[in-house]
Amino acid sequence: MNYSKLAFTETVKALQEEQGSRNAYARMERMELPDGISFREMSFIQERDSFYVASYGENGFPYIQHRGGPKGFLKVIDVKTLAFLDFSGNKQYITTGNVKTHKKVSLILMDYANRARLKIYAEAETVSLEENEELAQALKLDYKYKAERIFLFHIKAFDWNCPQHITPRFTAEDINEMSKEREKYIQELENQVESLKAQLGQT
């Protein structure tokens, strides 16, 4: 599962040569990597509440879509397979239609708070809920929107990006957690002040 071998086409390699980065990336291409994602990738994926998927259609243009849901809605089925329930949305079906004709997709999963980014090459497949009831049940979420189908991603390669140029962003949940710690600290300080006041009042 060497991402570089797929990503670095001959044109890309020529550009790397021009810019002086080819030798370093050539070493990456020669690396023997595990055949599947590891615990690190699994943990990262299961903590996400959104991802981006790029597909391309019969018009020859790429299409990038944001997919979101409850944290963990994109589930790890095994070291080479991801899946999620496709919930009812705007009913344009662009990504769904694209993968009917071109299965190859690219995923980007972001953790803005920790400036981390996982990119995945995969082949996508849609399955009806009735076709695989057991998997549909395993993917079931406490979510108010209706599931229309199952999306499967068969992983072909993955890689981590460097954090450069990723601006940290925080969710309301992140901020609430940080606020709780600060409020706890403030309360402890106030308690100490009240205790000192009481001691001074006794002298």
Kinemage of the C-alpha trace (Angstrom):
@kinemage 1
@onewidth
@group {chain A} dominant
@subgroup {mainchain}
@vectorlist {calphas} color= white
{ca met a 1} P 0.000 0.000 0.000
{ca asn a 2} L 2.601 2.521 -1.086
{ca tyr a 3} L 0.739 5.777 -1.758
{ca ser a 4} L 3.724 7.282 -3.560
{ca lys a 5} L 3.735 4.556 -6.210
{ca leu a 6} L 0.184 5.481 -7.178
{ca ala a 7} L 0.451 9.249 -6.771
{ca phe a 8} L 3.784 9.835 -8.485
{ca thr a 9} L 3.081 9.547 -12.203
{ca glu a 10} L 5.822 10.099 -14.774
{ca thr a 11} L 4.794 13.746 -15.141
{ca val a 12} L 4.859 14.212 -11.365
{ca lys a 13} L 8.297 12.586 -11.168
{ca ala a 14} L 9.609 14.922 -13.871
{ca leu a 15} L 8.418 17.932 -11.874
{ca gln a 16} L 10.039 16.558 -8.723
{ca glu a 17} L 13.273 16.184 -10.660
{ca glu a 18} L 13.076 19.811 -11.794
{ca gln a 19} L 12.444 21.036 -8.249
{ca gly a 20} L 15.127 18.883 -6.602
{ca ser a 21} L 12.863 16.658 -4.500
{ca arg a 22} L 12.980 13.507 -6.648
{ca asn a 23} L 15.742 11.663 -4.759
{ca ala a 24} L 13.934 11.914 -1.426
{ca tyr a 25} L 10.620 10.802 -2.900
{ca ala a 26} L 12.252 7.969 -4.843
{ca arg a 27} L 13.313 6.495 -1.500
{ca met a 28} L 9.690 6.687 -0.328
{ca glu a 29} L 8.557 4.732 -3.383
{ca arg a 30} L 10.991 1.919 -2.576
{ca met a 31} L 9.697 1.510 0.979
{ca glu a 32} L 7.820 -1.682 1.828
{ca leu a 33} L 4.668 -0.692 3.703
{ca pro a 34} L 1.993 -2.735 5.533
{ca asp a 35} L -0.830 -4.117 3.410
{ca gly a 36} L -3.621 -2.257 5.168
{ca ile a 37} L -4.215 0.464 7.718
{ca ser a 38} L -2.812 0.205 11.237
{ca phe a 39} L -4.288 0.967 14.654
{ca arg a 40} L -3.145 4.582 14.243
{ca glu a 41} L -5.250 5.091 11.110
{ca met a 42} L -8.200 3.168 12.566
{ca ser a 43} L -8.273 5.352 15.677
{ca phe a 44} L -7.995 8.524 13.610
{ca ile a 45} L -10.808 7.512 11.237
{ca gln a 46} L -13.169 6.506 14.036
{ca glu a 47} L -12.771 9.927 15.694
{ca arg a 48} L -13.826 11.895 12.623
{ca asp a 49} L -17.239 13.478 12.132
{ca ser a 50} L -16.600 14.442 8.502
{ca phe a 51} L -14.390 13.801 5.492
{ca tyr a 52} L -13.968 14.938 1.893
{ca val a 53} L -14.370 12.590 -1.064
{ca ala a 54} L -13.259 13.338 -4.627
{ca ser a 55} L -14.765 11.442 -7.547
{ca tyr a 56} L -15.054 12.112 -11.259
{ca gly a 57} L -17.961 11.666 -13.600
{ca glu a 58} L -18.858 11.088 -17.203
{ca asn a 59} L -18.254 14.792 -17.914
{ca gly a 60} L -14.550 14.284 -17.122
{ca phe a 61} L -14.580 16.789 -14.262
{ca pro a 62} L -13.595 15.953 -10.678
{ca tyr a 63} L -16.172 16.552 -7.953
{ca ile a 64} L -15.315 17.081 -4.285
{ca gln a 65} L -17.952 16.493 -1.651
{ca his a 66} L -18.003 17.033 2.099
{ca arg a 67} L -19.561 14.156 4.019
{ca gly a 68} L -20.558 14.604 7.644
{ca gly a 69} L -22.364 12.832 10.448
{ca pro a 70} L -22.004 11.826 14.076
{ca lys a 71} L -18.461 11.119 15.239
{ca gly a 72} L -17.505 7.622 14.076
{ca phe a 73} L -20.083 7.426 11.262
{ca leu a 74} L -17.275 6.360 8.894
{ca lys a 75} L -16.486 2.913 10.231
{ca val a 76} L -13.515 0.591 9.790
{ca ile a 77} L -14.751 -2.802 8.573
{ca asp a 78} L -11.270 -4.300 8.249
{ca val a 79} L -7.733 -3.089 7.458
{ca lys a 80} L -8.665 -2.559 3.801
{ca thr a 81} L -12.312 -1.491 3.986
{ca leu a 82} L -14.259 1.512 5.275
{ca ala a 83} L -18.029 1.951 5.193
{ca phe a 84} L -20.759 4.386 6.134
{ca leu a 85} L -24.507 4.772 5.801
{ca asp a 86} L -25.399 7.298 3.113
{ca phe a 87} L -28.118 9.457 4.646
{ca ser a 88} L -30.729 11.412 2.725
{ca gly a 89} L -29.503 14.881 1.736
{ca asn a 90} L -30.081 17.241 -1.180
{ca lys a 91} L -30.795 14.304 -3.518
{ca gln a 92} L -28.370 15.442 -6.228
{ca tyr a 93} L -26.531 12.060 -6.144
{ca ile a 94} L -23.415 13.376 -7.897
{ca thr a 95} L -20.883 11.285 -5.955
{ca thr a 96} L -23.215 8.270 -6.016
{ca gly a 97} L -23.632 8.608 -9.770
{ca asn a 98} L -19.935 9.156 -10.374
{ca val a 99} L -18.891 5.941 -8.616
{ca lys a 100} L -21.351 3.982 -10.740
{ca thr a 101} L -19.124 4.712 -13.736
{ca his a 102} L -15.722 5.456 -12.132
{ca lys a 103} L -15.041 3.613 -8.882
{ca lys a 104} L -11.732 5.309 -8.082
{ca val a 105} L -11.998 8.007 -5.422
{ca ser a 106} L -9.750 9.969 -3.108
{ca leu a 107} L -10.548 10.740 0.537
{ca ile a 108} L -9.128 13.404 2.824
{ca leu a 109} L -9.787 13.210 6.560
{ca met a 110} L -8.916 16.237 8.678
{ca asp a 111} L -8.209 16.806 12.353
{ca tyr a 112} L -7.871 20.583 12.341
{ca ala a 113} L -7.364 20.915 16.088
{ca asn a 114} L -4.277 18.680 15.986
{ca arg a 115} L -3.221 19.728 12.459
{ca ala a 116} L -3.354 16.173 11.092
{ca arg a 117} L -4.483 14.980 7.653
{ca leu a 118} L -4.929 11.457 6.306
{ca lys a 119} L -5.333 10.921 2.564
{ca ile a 120} L -6.636 7.692 1.042
{ca tyr a 121} L -6.920 6.259 -2.454
{ca ala a 122} L -9.850 3.845 -2.682
{ca glu a 123} L -12.382 2.194 -4.936
{ca ala a 124} L -15.966 3.000 -3.975
{ca glu a 125} L -18.971 0.711 -4.066
{ca thr a 126} L -22.618 1.306 -3.181
{ca val a 127} L -24.757 -1.448 -1.694
{ca ser a 128} L -28.496 -1.384 -0.993
{ca leu a 129} L -29.587 -1.710 2.631
{ca glu a 130} L -31.581 -4.834 1.757
{ca glu a 131} L -28.606 -6.408 -0.010
{ca asn a 132} L -26.525 -6.483 3.179
{ca glu a 133} L -28.824 -6.142 6.187
{ca glu a 134} L -26.145 -7.380 8.594
{ca leu a 135} L -23.707 -4.642 7.559
{ca ala a 136} L -26.483 -2.032 7.589
{ca gln a 137} L -27.262 -2.994 11.173
{ca ala a 138} L -23.570 -2.790 12.141
{ca leu a 139} L -23.368 0.722 10.653
{ca lys a 140} L -26.597 1.917 12.284
{ca leu a 141} L -26.398 5.216 14.176
{ca asp a 142} L -28.582 7.225 16.512
{ca tyr a 143} L -29.198 9.837 13.827
{ca lys a 144} L -32.412 11.553 12.743
{ca tyr a 145} L -31.833 11.260 8.992
{ca lys a 146} L -32.915 8.305 6.873
{ca ala a 147} L -30.238 5.991 5.444
{ca glu a 148} L -30.597 5.332 1.711
{ca arg a 149} L -27.681 3.019 0.960
{ca ile a 150} L -24.301 1.739 2.146
{ca phe a 151} L -21.062 3.215 0.822
{ca leu a 152} L -17.977 0.991 0.869
{ca phe a 153} L -14.414 2.206 0.313
{ca his a 154} L -11.879 -0.478 -0.618
{ca ile a 155} L -8.536 1.068 0.371
{ca lys a 156} L -5.759 0.942 -2.227
{ca ala a 157} L -3.219 3.252 -0.551
{ca phe a 158} L -2.965 5.883 2.164
{ca asp a 159} L -0.531 8.451 3.504
{ca trp a 160} L -0.264 11.165 6.138
{ca asn a 161} L 0.389 14.782 5.182
{ca cys a 162} L 2.690 17.119 7.065
{ca pro a 163} L 0.925 19.730 9.262
{ca gln a 164} L 2.384 22.694 7.381
{ca his a 165} L -0.309 25.177 6.279
{ca ile a 166} L -3.081 23.459 8.308
{ca thr a 167} L -4.714 26.220 10.348
{ca pro a 168} L -5.907 24.914 13.739
{ca arg a 169} L -9.697 25.032 14.081
{ca phe a 170} L -11.803 23.877 16.993
{ca thr a 171} L -15.343 22.534 17.234
{ca ala a 172} L -17.901 23.703 19.788
{ca glu a 173} L -17.272 20.406 21.610
{ca asp a 174} L -13.517 21.121 21.740
{ca ile a 175} L -14.116 24.623 23.091
{ca asn a 176} L -16.592 23.384 25.702
{ca glu a 177} L -14.053 20.842 26.944
{ca met a 178} L -11.333 23.485 27.169
{ca ser a 179} L -13.754 25.852 28.929
{ca lys a 180} L -14.579 23.197 31.509
{ca glu a 181} L -10.921 22.900 32.455
{ca arg a 182} L -10.582 26.666 32.748
{ca glu a 183} L -13.785 26.967 34.781
{ca lys a 184} L -12.553 24.230 37.100
{ca tyr a 185} L -9.253 26.067 37.557
{ca ile a 186} L -11.046 29.373 38.242
{ca gln a 187} L -13.307 27.678 40.790
{ca glu a 188} L -10.272 26.215 42.566
{ca leu a 189} L -8.662 29.686 42.717
{ca glu a 190} L -11.879 31.226 44.055
{ca asn a 191} L -12.081 28.533 46.725
{ca gln a 192} L -8.489 29.282 47.724
{ca val a 193} L -9.271 33.017 47.942
{ca glu a 194} L -12.313 32.353 50.129
{ca ser a 195} L -10.241 30.062 52.339
{ca leu a 196} L -7.542 32.734 52.735
{ca lys a 197} L -10.182 35.367 53.523
{ca ala a 198} L -11.601 33.129 56.221
{ca gln a 199} L -8.156 32.554 57.710
{ca leu a 200} L -7.361 36.282 57.705
{ca gly a 201} L -10.680 37.036 59.339
{ca gln a 202} L -9.836 34.739 62.224
{ca thr a 203} L -6.513 36.479 63.037
